[in-house]
Amino acid sequence: MSSVCRSCQVHQRIKEDGLCKGCLLGLRYTFSYECQRCHRTQRIPHPMWSYQCTPNAFSTLTWACHQQCKDYTHWKIVPEDIAKIPQDERPEGWPDVTKKP
């Protein structure tokens, strides 16, 4: 069934508790992200990392900045949270941080 996700407000298939698949994943793995515009950080309950081409790139998807911008902006995961992303949830091409050099 397609409806509006109660977290990201996007019209898509709802999985459970009024949340889409991405927001359900984001609830399990909520990380801090840096806003591209104001450079402040906020915790986002959505896998914004999955919309980043690389760990240092900003997301292609926007999310509301509740810090200074008060607008939808692009985000990137903060460096200290990158290693917390499960390896099987990392975008293709991201480095495997579980491997030792």
MOPAC internal coordinates of N, CA, C and O (Angstrom, degrees):
PM7 1SCF
backbone

  N    0.0000 0     0.00 0     0.00 0    0    0    0
  C    1.4473 1     0.00 0     0.00 0    1    0    0
  C    1.5261 1   109.06 1     0.00 0    2    1    0
  O    1.2310 1   120.47 1   -46.06 1    3    2    1
  N    1.2977 1   116.70 1   133.94 1    3    2    1
  C    1.4580 1   122.38 1  -179.21 1    5    3    2
  C    1.5231 1   109.26 1   -99.54 1    6    5    3
  O    1.2310 1   121.07 1   -46.45 1    7    6    5
  N    1.3234 1   115.56 1   133.55 1    7    6    5
  C    1.4559 1   121.74 1  -179.15 1    9    7    6
  C    1.5211 1   107.48 1  -158.05 1   10    9    7
  O    1.2310 1   119.85 1     7.17 1   11   10    9
  N    1.3155 1   117.89 1  -172.83 1   11   10    9
  C    1.4606 1   121.63 1   178.92 1   13   11   10
  C    1.5267 1   109.09 1   -93.85 1   14   13   11
  O    1.2310 1   120.73 1   -54.60 1   15   14   13
  N    1.3236 1   116.21 1   125.40 1   15   14   13
  C    1.4613 1   121.94 1   177.87 1   17   15   14
  C    1.5246 1   108.56 1   -65.17 1   18   17   15
  O    1.2310 1   120.50 1   -45.96 1   19   18   17
  N    1.3176 1   116.65 1   134.04 1   19   18   17
  C    1.4682 1   120.23 1  -177.26 1   21   19   18
  C    1.5279 1   113.12 1   -73.10 1   22   21   19
  O    1.2310 1   119.74 1   167.56 1   23   22   21
  N    1.3262 1   118.10 1   -12.44 1   23   22   21
  C    1.4619 1   120.32 1   178.65 1   25   23   22
  C    1.5262 1   112.06 1   -99.81 1   26   25   23
  O    1.2310 1   120.13 1   122.42 1   27   26   25
  N    1.3365 1   117.35 1   -57.58 1   27   26   25
  C    1.4692 1   119.86 1  -175.80 1   29   27   26
  C    1.5270 1   112.85 1   -88.01 1   30   29   27
  O    1.2310 1   120.46 1   168.85 1   31   30   29
  N    1.3279 1   116.72 1   -11.15 1   31   30   29
  C    1.4610 1   122.90 1   177.36 1   33   31   30
  C    1.5326 1   113.57 1    65.29 1   34   33   31
  O    1.2310 1   120.19 1  -158.54 1   35   34   33
  N    1.3322 1   117.25 1    21.46 1   35   34   33
  C    1.4551 1   121.70 1   178.59 1   37   35   34
  C    1.5239 1   108.70 1   -97.35 1   38   37   35
  O    1.2310 1   121.10 1   -40.58 1   39   38   37
  N    1.3195 1   115.51 1   139.42 1   39   38   37
  C    1.4508 1   121.36 1   178.70 1   41   39   38
  C    1.5293 1   108.26 1   -77.74 1   42   41   39
  O    1.2310 1   120.15 1   -71.16 1   43   42   41
  N    1.3292 1   117.31 1   108.84 1   43   42   41
  C    1.4583 1   122.04 1  -178.03 1   45   43   42
  C    1.5188 1   110.25 1  -160.47 1   46   45   43
  O    1.2310 1   121.12 1     2.46 1   47   46   45
  N    1.3077 1   115.46 1  -177.54 1   47   46   45
  C    1.4697 1   120.59 1  -178.47 1   49   47   46
  C    1.5284 1   109.55 1   -69.23 1   50   49   47
  O    1.2310 1   120.67 1   -54.44 1   51   50   49
  N    1.3264 1   116.32 1   125.56 1   51   50   49
  C    1.4572 1   122.44 1   179.81 1   53   51   50
  C    1.5261 1   108.63 1   -91.88 1   54   53   51
  O    1.2310 1   120.93 1   -48.77 1   55   54   53
  N    1.3240 1   115.84 1   131.23 1   55   54   53
  C    1.4582 1   121.19 1  -177.99 1   57   55   54
  C    1.5249 1   111.81 1   -91.69 1   58   57   55
  O    1.2310 1   120.07 1   122.86 1   59   58   57
  N    1.3330 1   117.48 1   -57.14 1   59   58   57
  C    1.4748 1   120.90 1   178.35 1   61   59   58
  C    1.5214 1   109.68 1  -160.49 1   62   61   59
  O    1.2310 1   121.20 1   -23.87 1   63   62   61
  N    1.3145 1   115.31 1   156.13 1   63   62   61
  C    1.4677 1   123.01 1   179.14 1   65   63   62
  C    1.5229 1   113.23 1    52.67 1   66   65   63
  O    1.2310 1   120.21 1  -149.80 1   67   66   65
  N    1.3172 1   117.21 1    30.20 1   67   66   65
  C    1.4619 1   121.16 1   178.37 1   69   67   66
  C    1.5169 1   114.05 1    75.55 1   70   69   67
  O    1.2310 1   120.12 1  -166.48 1   71   70   69
  N    1.3464 1   117.38 1    13.52 1   71   70   69
  C    1.4632 1   121.72 1  -176.49 1   73   71   70
  C    1.5230 1   111.92 1  -114.66 1   74   73   71
  O    1.2310 1   121.17 1   -31.75 1   75   74   73
  N    1.3200 1   115.36 1   148.25 1   75   74   73
  C    1.4578 1   121.48 1   175.29 1   77   75   74
  C    1.5346 1   109.42 1   -80.58 1   78   77   75
  O    1.2310 1   120.49 1    -8.58 1   79   78   77
  N    1.3201 1   116.67 1   171.42 1   79   78   77
  C    1.4613 1   122.16 1  -179.43 1   81   79   78
  C    1.5292 1   111.58 1   -57.19 1   82   81   79
  O    1.2310 1   120.21 1   135.89 1   83   82   81
  N    1.3378 1   117.21 1   -44.11 1   83   82   81
  C    1.4625 1   120.91 1  -179.74 1   85   83   82
  C    1.5187 1   112.56 1   -62.79 1   86   85   83
  O    1.2310 1   120.17 1   136.48 1   87   86   85
  N    1.3055 1   117.28 1   -43.52 1   87   86   85
  C    1.4712 1   119.96 1  -179.15 1   89   87   86
  C    1.5292 1   111.58 1   -70.44 1   90   89   87
  O    1.2310 1   119.97 1   147.84 1   91   90   89
  N    1.3326 1   117.66 1   -32.16 1   91   90   89
  C    1.4664 1   119.70 1   174.45 1   93   91   90
  C    1.5247 1   109.77 1   -63.75 1   94   93   91
  O    1.2310 1   120.50 1   137.81 1   95   94   93
  N    1.3353 1   116.65 1   -42.19 1   95   94   93
  C    1.4624 1   120.56 1   176.52 1   97   95   94
  C    1.5308 1   110.18 1   -64.75 1   98   97   95
  O    1.2310 1   120.79 1   138.21 1   99   98   97
  N    1.3168 1   116.10 1   -41.79 1   99   98   97
  C    1.4561 1   121.01 1   179.18 1  101   99   98
  C    1.5221 1   113.63 1   -63.18 1  102  101   99
  O    1.2310 1   119.84 1   149.83 1  103  102  101
  N    1.3099 1   117.91 1   -30.17 1  103  102  101
  C    1.4635 1   120.63 1   175.85 1  105  103  102
  C    1.5248 1   110.69 1   -67.28 1  106  105  103
  O    1.2310 1   120.80 1   144.15 1  107  106  105
  N    1.3308 1   116.08 1   -35.85 1  107  106  105
  C    1.4690 1   120.12 1   178.34 1  109  107  106
  C    1.5221 1   111.24 1   -75.00 1  110  109  107
  O    1.2310 1   120.78 1   147.13 1  111  110  109
  N    1.3242 1   116.10 1   -32.87 1  111  110  109
  C    1.4681 1   121.52 1  -176.82 1  113  111  110
  C    1.5316 1   108.70 1  -130.41 1  114  113  111
  O    1.2310 1   120.39 1  -102.23 1  115  114  113
  N    1.3164 1   116.86 1    77.77 1  115  114  113
  C    1.4661 1   121.63 1   178.07 1  117  115  114
  C    1.5248 1   108.20 1   -91.52 1  118  117  115
  O    1.2310 1   120.69 1   -59.93 1  119  118  117
  N    1.3282 1   116.29 1   120.07 1  119  118  117
  C    1.4566 1   121.37 1  -177.12 1  121  119  118
  C    1.5232 1   110.96 1  -120.75 1  122  121  119
  O    1.2310 1   121.37 1    -9.13 1  123  122  121
  N    1.3183 1   114.99 1   170.87 1  123  122  121
  C    1.4673 1   121.31 1   176.30 1  125  123  122
  C    1.5205 1   108.79 1   -93.52 1  126  125  123
  O    1.2310 1   121.46 1   -37.17 1  127  126  125
  N    1.3158 1   114.81 1   142.83 1  127  126  125
  C    1.4575 1   122.34 1  -178.33 1  129  127  126
  C    1.5197 1   109.85 1  -131.80 1  130  129  127
  O    1.2310 1   121.03 1   -27.65 1  131  130  129
  N    1.3179 1   115.64 1   152.35 1  131  130  129
  C    1.4662 1   122.53 1   176.95 1  133  131  130
  C    1.5224 1   109.31 1   -98.78 1  134  133  131
  O    1.2310 1   120.60 1   -48.56 1  135  134  133
  N    1.3195 1   116.45 1   131.44 1  135  134  133
  C    1.4576 1   122.31 1   177.20 1  137  135  134
  C    1.5316 1   109.75 1   -74.90 1  138  137  135
  O    1.2310 1   120.31 1   -44.82 1  139  138  137
  N    1.3117 1   117.02 1   135.18 1  139  138  137
  C    1.4653 1   120.97 1  -179.56 1  141  139  138
  C    1.5265 1   111.84 1   -67.12 1  142  141  139
  O    1.2310 1   120.21 1   149.88 1  143  142  141
  N    1.3077 1   117.21 1   -30.12 1  143  142  141
  C    1.4608 1   120.36 1  -175.30 1  145  143  142
  C    1.5285 1   113.04 1   -86.57 1  146  145  143
  O    1.2310 1   119.56 1   125.38 1  147  146  145
  N    1.3305 1   118.45 1   -54.62 1  147  146  145
  C    1.4727 1   120.85 1  -175.04 1  149  147  146
  C    1.5333 1   112.81 1   -98.70 1  150  149  147
  O    1.2310 1   120.36 1   167.92 1  151  150  149
  N    1.3406 1   116.93 1   -12.08 1  151  150  149
  C    1.4721 1   124.25 1   178.41 1  153  151  150
  C    1.5277 1   113.65 1    65.53 1  154  153  151
  O    1.2310 1   120.13 1  -166.36 1  155  154  153
  N    1.3132 1   117.37 1    13.64 1  155  154  153
  C    1.4631 1   120.44 1   172.97 1  157  155  154
  C    1.5278 1   108.19 1   -83.98 1  158  157  155
  O    1.2310 1   120.76 1   -14.38 1  159  158  157
  N    1.3095 1   116.15 1   165.62 1  159  158  157
  C    1.4567 1   119.02 1  -178.93 1  161  159  158
  C    1.5285 1   111.06 1  -112.64 1  162  161  159
  O    1.2310 1   121.98 1   -25.86 1  163  162  161
  N    1.3199 1   113.82 1   154.14 1  163  162  161
  C    1.4633 1   120.25 1   173.03 1  165  163  162
  C    1.5166 1   108.15 1  -153.98 1  166  165  163
  O    1.2310 1   121.58 1   -26.58 1  167  166  165
  N    1.3279 1   114.57 1   153.42 1  167  166  165
  C    1.4666 1   120.17 1   177.34 1  169  167  166
  C    1.5254 1   107.68 1   -83.52 1  170  169  167
  O    1.2310 1   121.33 1   -46.46 1  171  170  169
  N    1.3244 1   115.06 1   133.54 1  171  170  169
  C    1.4642 1   120.82 1  -177.38 1  173  171  170
  C    1.5270 1   109.09 1  -124.08 1  174  173  171
  O    1.2310 1   119.99 1   -56.47 1  175  174  173
  N    1.3432 1   117.62 1   123.53 1  175  174  173
  C    1.4644 1   121.06 1  -179.04 1  177  175  174
  C    1.5284 1   112.71 1   -84.90 1  178  177  175
  O    1.2310 1   120.64 1  -129.48 1  179  178  177
  N    1.3003 1   116.38 1    50.52 1  179  178  177
  C    1.4708 1   123.54 1   179.22 1  181  179  178
  C    1.5272 1   106.24 1  -152.05 1  182  181  179
  O    1.2310 1   119.26 1   -36.29 1  183  182  181
  N    1.3255 1   119.01 1   143.71 1  183  182  181
  C    1.4680 1   120.74 1  -177.04 1  185  183  182
  C    1.5214 1   112.65 1   -74.55 1  186  185  183
  O    1.2310 1   120.56 1  -109.98 1  187  186  185
  N    1.3251 1   116.54 1    70.02 1  187  186  185
  C    1.4666 1   120.67 1  -178.97 1  189  187  186
  C    1.5213 1   111.62 1   -62.11 1  190  189  187
  O    1.2310 1   120.35 1   154.32 1  191  190  189
  N    1.3545 1   116.94 1   -25.68 1  191  190  189
  C    1.4531 1   120.11 1   178.06 1  193  191  190
  C    1.5288 1   111.21 1   -58.32 1  194  193  191
  O    1.2310 1   120.35 1   150.30 1  195  194  193
  N    1.3380 1   116.94 1   -29.70 1  195  194  193
  C    1.4610 1   120.03 1  -176.47 1  197  195  194
  C    1.5213 1   112.50 1   -71.86 1  198  197  195
  O    1.2310 1   120.12 1   171.12 1  199  198  197
  N    1.3226 1   117.38 1    -8.88 1  199  198  197
  C    1.4641 1   122.33 1   177.48 1  201  199  198
  C    1.5330 1   111.08 1  -106.29 1  202  201  199
  O    1.2310 1   120.44 1  -166.08 1  203  202  201
  N    1.3263 1   116.77 1    13.92 1  203  202  201
  C    1.4687 1   122.64 1   177.69 1  205  203  202
  C    1.5256 1   108.44 1  -104.22 1  206  205  203
  O    1.2310 1   119.84 1   -50.52 1  207  206  205
  N    1.3171 1   117.91 1   129.48 1  207  206  205
  C    1.4691 1   121.39 1   178.49 1  209  207  206
  C    1.5172 1   111.19 1   -66.84 1  210  209  207
  O    1.2310 1   120.78 1   143.80 1  211  210  209
  N    1.3202 1   116.12 1   -36.20 1  211  210  209
  C    1.4703 1   122.83 1   178.00 1  213  211  210
  C    1.5276 1   107.15 1  -139.32 1  214  213  211
  O    1.2310 1   120.01 1   -14.84 1  215  214  213
  N    1.3239 1   117.58 1   165.16 1  215  214  213
  C    1.4674 1   119.11 1   178.55 1  217  215  214
  C    1.5345 1   114.08 1   -60.59 1  218  217  215
  O    1.2310 1   120.10 1   157.06 1  219  218  217
  N    1.3293 1   117.42 1   -22.94 1  219  218  217
  C    1.4705 1   120.59 1  -178.67 1  221  219  218
  C    1.5247 1   113.90 1   -97.31 1  222  221  219
  O    1.2310 1   120.17 1   175.87 1  223  222  221
  N    1.3282 1   117.27 1    -4.13 1  223  222  221
  C    1.4634 1   120.96 1  -178.87 1  225  223  222
  C    1.5266 1   110.23 1   -90.03 1  226  225  223
  O    1.2310 1   121.09 1   -28.29 1  227  226  225
  N    1.3151 1   115.51 1   151.71 1  227  226  225
  C    1.4548 1   119.77 1   174.81 1  229  227  226
  C    1.5318 1   109.29 1   -80.89 1  230  229  227
  O    1.2310 1   120.56 1   -25.82 1  231  230  229
  N    1.3033 1   116.53 1   154.18 1  231  230  229
  C    1.4627 1   122.22 1  -176.61 1  233  231  230
  C    1.5225 1   112.06 1   -64.83 1  234  233  231
  O    1.2310 1   121.50 1   -24.92 1  235  234  233
  N    1.3244 1   114.73 1   155.08 1  235  234  233
  C    1.4606 1   120.26 1   173.47 1  237  235  234
  C    1.5271 1   109.93 1   -84.70 1  238  237  235
  O    1.2310 1   120.43 1   157.55 1  239  238  237
  N    1.3262 1   116.79 1   -22.45 1  239  238  237
  C    1.4616 1   123.12 1   178.35 1  241  239  238
  C    1.5305 1   108.66 1   -91.82 1  242  241  239
  O    1.2310 1   120.24 1   -31.57 1  243  242  241
  N    1.3068 1   117.15 1   148.43 1  243  242  241
  C    1.4643 1   120.52 1   177.58 1  245  243  242
  C    1.5302 1   110.37 1  -102.45 1  246  245  243
  O    1.2310 1   122.18 1   -20.39 1  247  246  245
  N    1.3373 1   113.44 1   159.61 1  247  246  245
  C    1.4722 1   122.31 1   176.05 1  249  247  246
  C    1.5223 1   106.10 1  -145.60 1  250  249  247
  O    1.2310 1   120.12 1   -27.76 1  251  250  249
  N    1.2966 1   117.37 1   152.24 1  251  250  249
  C    1.4653 1   121.05 1  -178.24 1  253  251  250
  C    1.5285 1   111.51 1   -66.64 1  254  253  251
  O    1.2310 1   121.06 1   -50.51 1  255  254  253
  N    1.3269 1   115.58 1   129.49 1  255  254  253
  C    1.4638 1   121.81 1   174.49 1  257  255  254
  C    1.5272 1   106.94 1   -89.52 1  258  257  255
  O    1.2310 1   120.88 1   -63.89 1  259  258  257
  N    1.3298 1   115.93 1   116.11 1  259  258  257
  C    1.4572 1   121.45 1   179.94 1  261  259  258
  C    1.5257 1   110.56 1   -97.47 1  262  261  259
  O    1.2310 1   120.70 1  -167.35 1  263  262  261
  N    1.3018 1   116.27 1    12.65 1  263  262  261
  C    1.4544 1   121.50 1   179.86 1  265  263  262
  C    1.5238 1   108.64 1   -93.40 1  266  265  263
  O    1.2310 1   120.19 1    74.03 1  267  266  265
  N    1.3072 1   117.23 1  -105.97 1  267  266  265
  C    1.4629 1   121.55 1  -175.93 1  269  267  266
  C    1.5243 1   112.80 1   -92.04 1  270  269  267
  O    1.2310 1   119.90 1   146.16 1  271  270  269
  N    1.3285 1   117.79 1   -33.84 1  271  270  269
  C    1.4643 1   121.60 1  -170.77 1  273  271  270
  C    1.5217 1   114.86 1   -72.67 1  274  273  271
  O    1.2310 1   120.77 1   139.40 1  275  274  273
  N    1.3398 1   116.14 1   -40.60 1  275  274  273
  C    1.4656 1   120.83 1  -175.88 1  277  275  274
  C    1.5324 1   110.69 1    54.83 1  278  277  275
  O    1.2310 1   120.93 1  -137.89 1  279  278  277
  N    1.3340 1   115.83 1    42.11 1  279  278  277
  C    1.4540 1   123.05 1  -176.84 1  281  279  278
  C    1.5286 1   107.59 1  -153.33 1  282  281  279
  O    1.2310 1   120.42 1   -10.78 1  283  282  281
  N    1.3101 1   116.81 1   169.22 1  283  282  281
  C    1.4630 1   120.80 1   175.65 1  285  283  282
  C    1.5240 1   109.25 1   -82.24 1  286  285  283
  O    1.2310 1   121.01 1   -53.58 1  287  286  285
  N    1.3265 1   115.68 1   126.42 1  287  286  285
  C    1.4589 1   121.07 1  -176.21 1  289  287  286
  C    1.5300 1   109.94 1  -135.98 1  290  289  287
  O    1.2310 1   120.66 1    -3.61 1  291  290  289
  N    1.3219 1   116.35 1   176.39 1  291  290  289
  C    1.4593 1   122.63 1   178.12 1  293  291  290
  C    1.5235 1   109.12 1   -96.02 1  294  293  291
  O    1.2310 1   120.77 1   -27.26 1  295  294  293
  N    1.3292 1   116.13 1   152.74 1  295  294  293
  C    1.4606 1   122.16 1  -171.22 1  297  295  294
  C    1.5107 1   111.85 1  -134.65 1  298  297  295
  O    1.2310 1   120.90 1   -24.07 1  299  298  297
  N    1.3502 1   115.88 1   155.93 1  299  298  297
  C    1.4601 1   120.32 1   167.84 1  301  299  298
  C    1.5196 1   108.39 1  -137.41 1  302  301  299
  O    1.2310 1   121.74 1   -35.63 1  303  302  301
  N    1.3224 1   114.28 1   144.37 1  303  302  301
  C    1.4555 1   120.08 1  -178.17 1  305  303  302
  C    1.5243 1   109.42 1   -64.22 1  306  305  303
  O    1.2310 1   120.22 1   -37.67 1  307  306  305
  N    1.3282 1   117.18 1   142.33 1  307  306  305
  C    1.4657 1   120.15 1   179.51 1  309  307  306
  C    1.5328 1   108.39 1   -71.26 1  310  309  307
  O    1.2310 1   120.06 1   -34.72 1  311  310  309
  N    1.3316 1   117.50 1   145.28 1  311  310  309
  C    1.4702 1   121.05 1  -174.82 1  313  311  310
  C    1.5259 1   114.64 1   -52.89 1  314  313  311
  O    1.2310 1   119.87 1   142.37 1  315  314  313
  N    1.3271 1   117.86 1   -37.63 1  315  314  313
  C    1.4680 1   119.81 1  -177.24 1  317  315  314
  C    1.5307 1   113.31 1   -70.66 1  318  317  315
  O    1.2310 1   119.58 1   166.45 1  319  318  317
  N    1.3264 1   118.40 1   -13.55 1  319  318  317
  C    1.4638 1   120.69 1   178.46 1  321  319  318
  C    1.5281 1   113.21 1   -97.90 1  322  321  319
  O    1.2310 1   119.47 1   168.45 1  323  322  321
  N    1.3128 1   118.62 1   -11.55 1  323  322  321
  C    1.4704 1   121.44 1  -177.38 1  325  323  322
  C    1.5245 1   111.76 1   -56.09 1  326  325  323
  O    1.2310 1   119.94 1   135.25 1  327  326  325
  N    1.3127 1   117.71 1   -44.75 1  327  326  325
  C    1.4643 1   121.04 1  -177.78 1  329  327  326
  C    1.5326 1   112.34 1   -67.54 1  330  329  327
  O    1.2310 1   119.81 1   165.32 1  331  330  329
  N    1.3190 1   117.97 1   -14.68 1  331  330  329
  C    1.4672 1   121.79 1  -179.44 1  333  331  330
  C    1.5363 1   112.75 1   -83.71 1  334  333  331
  O    1.2310 1   120.20 1   167.58 1  335  334  333
  N    1.3301 1   117.22 1   -12.42 1  335  334  333
  C    1.4607 1   120.56 1   178.91 1  337  335  334
  C    1.5286 1   107.95 1   -73.41 1  338  337  335
  O    1.2310 1   119.71 1   -53.98 1  339  338  337
  N    1.3197 1   118.17 1   126.02 1  339  338  337
  C    1.4657 1   119.31 1   178.10 1  341  339  338
  C    1.5357 1   110.14 1   -57.86 1  342  341  339
  O    1.2310 1   120.56 1   -41.42 1  343  342  341
  N    1.3124 1   116.53 1   138.58 1  343  342  341
  C    1.4635 1   120.93 1  -176.36 1  345  343  342
  C    1.5253 1   112.22 1   -55.82 1  346  345  343
  O    1.2310 1   120.05 1   141.07 1  347  346  345
  N    1.3223 1   117.51 1   -38.93 1  347  346  345
  C    1.4657 1   119.71 1  -178.21 1  349  347  346
  C    1.5370 1   113.13 1   -75.05 1  350  349  347
  O    1.2310 1   119.96 1   174.84 1  351  350  349
  N    1.3227 1   117.68 1    -5.16 1  351  350  349
  C    1.4655 1   122.14 1   176.92 1  353  351  350
  C    1.5305 1   112.04 1  -105.37 1  354  353  351
  O    1.2310 1   120.15 1   178.42 1  355  354  353
  N    1.3253 1   117.32 1    -1.58 1  355  354  353
  C    1.4722 1   120.55 1  -178.88 1  357  355  354
  C    1.5209 1   111.12 1   -75.45 1  358  357  355
  O    1.2310 1   120.42 1   -35.70 1  359  358  357
  N    1.3236 1   116.81 1   144.30 1  359  358  357
  C    1.4672 1   119.39 1   176.36 1  361  359  358
  C    1.5330 1   110.68 1   -61.15 1  362  361  359
  O    1.2310 1   121.01 1   -30.93 1  363  362  361
  N    1.3173 1   115.67 1   149.07 1  363  362  361
  C    1.4581 1   120.73 1   177.48 1  365  363  362
  C    1.5261 1   109.36 1   -58.31 1  366  365  363
  O    1.2310 1   120.87 1   -45.60 1  367  366  365
  N    1.3069 1   115.94 1   134.40 1  367  366  365
  C    1.4621 1   120.64 1   179.47 1  369  367  366
  C    1.5142 1   114.40 1    95.83 1  370  369  367
  O    1.2310 1   120.09 1   167.37 1  371  370  369
  N    1.3322 1   117.44 1   -12.63 1  371  370  369
  C    1.4637 1   119.86 1   176.61 1  373  371  370
  C    1.5260 1   108.22 1   -73.38 1  374  373  371
  O    1.2310 1   120.11 1   -31.63 1  375  374  373
  N    1.3234 1   117.40 1   148.37 1  375  374  373
  C    1.4542 1   119.23 1   179.35 1  377  375  374
  C    1.5260 1   112.64 1   -66.45 1  378  377  375
  O    1.2310 1   121.25 1   -31.99 1  379  378  377
  N    1.3229 1   115.21 1   148.01 1  379  378  377
  C    1.4581 1   121.66 1   176.69 1  381  379  378
  C    1.5248 1   107.59 1   -87.26 1  382  381  379
  O    1.2310 1   120.98 1   -74.07 1  383  382  381
  N    1.3330 1   115.73 1   105.93 1  383  382  381
  C    1.4647 1   119.97 1  -177.03 1  385  383  382
  C    1.5166 1   112.36 1   -80.41 1  386  385  383
  O    1.2310 1   120.39 1   175.43 1  387  386  385
  N    1.3456 1   116.86 1    -4.57 1  387  386  385
  C    1.4525 1   119.37 1   178.86 1  389  387  386
  C    1.5365 1   111.36 1   -83.40 1  390  389  387
  O    1.2310 1   120.49 1   163.07 1  391  390  389
  N    1.3345 1   116.67 1   -16.93 1  391  390  389
  C    1.4605 1   120.76 1   178.70 1  393  391  390
  C    1.5171 1   110.54 1   -81.89 1  394  393  391
  O    1.2310 1   120.51 1   -43.25 1  395  394  393
  N    1.3113 1   116.62 1   136.75 1  395  394  393
  C    1.4512 1   122.32 1   177.90 1  397  395  394
  C    1.5249 1   108.99 1   -87.16 1  398  397  395
  O    1.2310 1   119.73 1   -41.11 1  399  398  397
  N    1.3552 1   118.13 1   138.89 1  399  398  397
  C    1.4810 1   120.50 1  -179.77 1  401  399  398
  C    1.5177 1   111.96 1   -67.33 1  402  401  399
  O    1.2310 1   120.10 1   180.00 1  403  402  401

